[in-house]
Amino acid sequence: MKKRCLLCLLALLTLILCLAGVSFAVAEECSHGNSYYAVYLNERQHTYMCDDCHGALGVGEHILSCNSDICLDCGAEGLTFGDRSHDFGETHYNDTHHWSVCTDCGAEHCLTEHYTYCYAMEECWGCYVDGVQIGDVRHNNYTYDSNTTHHFRTCGHCGTVDEIQKHVAHCVAPTTCDTCGKDAVLDGIRIDDVYHISTWEWFHDGQYHWQVCRDCGAEMNKSKHNALCTAPSLCRTCTVAEPETLTVEHKFTTLVKDDTHHWLVCSDCGEIVERGEHYALCVGDPSACCYCAAEDVTCSYLKHENSLMFSDATQHWEYCSTCDSVILEPAEHIGTCQDGDTCCVCDADSDTPYTLPPRHNVTEADVQYDEQYHWWVCADCGEQTGLEAHFAAGAEENCACGAPLPPLRIVQQPVSVVAASGKTAKVSFTAVGEGLTYTWYYKNADADAFVVTTSFTGNSYSVKMNETRNGRQLYCVVTDQQGNTVQTDTVTLTMGTPLKITAQPKRAYALENETAEVSFTAEGDGLTYTWYYKNADGSKFSKTSTFTGNTYTMEMNETRNGRQVYCVVTDRYGNSLRTDTVDLIMRQELKIELQSESMKVYENEKSRIGVMVSPEECTYQWYCQKVGADEFTPCEKGTGALYFFTMTADLDGARFYCLVSDQYGFSIRSEIITLTLGHRLQITRQPQSVWADRNEEVTISFDAVGDGLTYTWYYKNAGARKFSKTTTFTGSFYTTELTDARNGRLIYCFVKDEDGNIEQTKIVGLHIKKPLRITQQPKSVTGSNGQRVAVSFTADGDGLTYTWYYKNAGASKFSKTSTFIGNIYAMDMNATRDGRQVYCVVTDQYGNTVRTDTVTLTMQNTLKITRQPKSVTAARGKTVEVSFEAEGENLTYTWYYKNAGASKFSKTTTFTGNTYSMEMTSARNGLQIYCVVGDMYGNRIQTDTVTLTMGNAAKITRQPASVSAAIGETVEVTFAATGDGLTYTWYYKNAGASKFSKTTTFTGNTYSMKMTSARAGRQIYCVVTDRYGNTVQTNTVTLSVAK
């Protein structure tokens, strides 16, 4: 514990000096990776210190339990600020969420939507309740894979793909993805970003704070200073006080709600923020707020979490990806009469006015009409729009515009029909009026006049199509009950050519900005073509009016890559067929995106050269031309994007290229790559630290091999914060005079070869030799048998070694021991080592020696209980005595007692020896006692705890009585007594005798024998004795002969 306190004080002193601008060099080999402890800094924060080197690692905020003001990390007490730690108990739930409640303070935490797994959809896996509304479906049993740009995982149960992430790399390996391990050159992936790992230390200026990458020194995590509302002048991240700019933040931990709203309250200053109305999810309970989990409340609206508006060159649409609701069906862009090239729905802009007529500003009140037509007038531009003939909705007497209509009229005219041979051709129409009758007339194609038919008396005419009826014309005359008539339009029955697609369209490929063409052939009469398309990210197909024939052509770009198209073919009779759906694929131009450059490779090193091409589906063949060869020849095993080789002397100067071919037969050749044999940079001898006399010239050197080496030396004087570069020394030697200012200077060198490879030497130091001296002498120690005792001292000097000598009591000379090689001599105490003398000889690295004082090890007698006390029982008024025996030196005795029913023991000073003695009373019945024995060395030992019990004293409860009996009869005298452990002794005296005699015949409370003349007049009594030695005597009674 004392050591821990000293370490905490040392860490606190280190922190204070760091804040004051004093820097300490942390040992190079310390990785701060084992453990750390926390030291109080201020009322809000503590500092984390490395357990190994005690260097400051960073600053963190206090963490308190919900019912305590003590920090769980640094142990500081009386705190009012800090995150609260809770003890969560039973899980609570409603239809949509579950949460935990702290068993100490009742706070609600961890509000979470119900979730399940794709293979077990019956219950929530967070609260294990079924019948609730599942908000999230999760997956597991993943397999992991990647492509050129991303890595991802696939659920092993349902095949769902998620966690699609771009490839990223660490700055020390910028071509290798840090997640999936694939390499940009080896595997052809594309690295999206290179990340860094920061140090603990924060740097700052008046506006910002930042960290630096521990590996490459890049600046990172830069942000503006921020403070909590309870400490508005102190940056909570870097702890700088009163910077130029500072953003104050609140800690919102309390969620408050009523029937219509919810809001957050800052737990530190009480400020209310983020007040909002309740709202529900589109897939949840409409009366349960999805923000605060309030139930049976008024939600102002349903929230579509992914309500997105999409548009392309011709259409716009909107849908929710959470509930799959279509918010706005696909519709073509439409401008206004004031702005014809900006869509009035989605604000999409176009270089030319949209195809649809512009939208006018009209209302129902703007309608105008005459006897035959009605129309509207735009309020913005005054243009007439929507001109159409009057019509009635069913049997209405007026047109929708308000104009009156005749009582007998055709409201829906018949239309010509086409049917194949043997198929039914049906013509019908709708008329309104009173008491209608229908008369049909027809005329075949070769006839001169119409004739009436009585086969059909209603508003429908239906026949099977054949050659005779091909070209037949029809009309119907409708008559009402007043004799008014009206005639329908004349229509024609035609036997048409069957609609048929004779050649389906096929997938089309094109380069970017080239034209992709999809076409097909069909047979039929009066064919029209309507094309539909859906982009790769679209949810449904949209119609386009751009193409009206059997060919769909489009200039290829990224937006249209993956577009699906199909065509609906309609003949003049209204029959329709749909073609197959095909894709438009933007074929990538075959090109080399990345290739290896000419390189230097070290002998016997395994390496590779490679190309990265697009598209990926290609074949490869590598070719090589060694020095002296006339031509390139194919490389064995050179059929991949990468060519692997081991560098040898015969490859020095060799030239390579790769021939790449795509699936369409196009080929491209890489640039020439030349290999050069190089020599690896390596430090073959490290520098060593130097100790020398003051003002002596010293030299630090090392050896390195490589191509075109340059040397850069760095130094840091004792007390300096960072290393500085020196240009004085440009070789592998560093020579200087060792002055007081250079004492403790640290030095290292960067060696760089012509290829940019860098190696760093180890850090070494310059030291002025220290005089050897003992700074604290050892002291004699005392310990009990088996106890660990230690003798230690401190010394100052360079490169110290320690040699210990000992001499047991009675020995004539000291002996050397090699068991202890440091400044501590420690062992278990026993009788052999009692009186042993020890000293140590200290030697520095220069051969100087110094001897410590001689000290003695002494064994103290062991304190122990040799006989434990025992519980006793005594009658009231009797003296009870408890004692025990102990061994040790200069023993002291402290007795403790506890009455029956008391909660704790109390000390008594009445008894100072090994005996506890007192008179037994009712108050002391059940009294428990024990004794603590101490010796002269401060050792303590406690006896067993024993109990005092009060017993019952002997007492006559019924006296014996005199008896008479005839000669030969049995006489019996008895009495009753109470007490603990009673014994009975009877006494008798015959008539005429002078004294009583004891008899051992009777040992109980009854005296029995046959009556004789010799026993007439005998007197008897009994003495009763209990286990405590108390006695009581009965009355004396007489035996007589009955008359």
Order of alpha helices (4+ residues) and beta strands (2+ residues): alpha-beta-beta-beta-beta-beta-beta-beta-beta-beta-beta-beta-beta-beta-beta-beta-beta-beta-beta-beta-beta-beta-beta-beta-beta-beta-beta-beta-beta-beta-beta-beta-beta-beta-beta-beta-beta-beta-beta-beta-beta-beta-beta-beta-beta-beta-beta-beta-beta-beta-beta-beta-beta-beta-beta-beta-beta-beta-beta-beta-beta-beta-beta-beta-beta-beta-beta-beta-beta-beta-beta-beta-beta-beta-beta-beta-beta-beta-beta-beta-beta-beta-beta-beta-beta-beta-beta-beta-beta-beta-beta-beta-beta-beta-beta-beta-beta-beta-beta-beta-beta
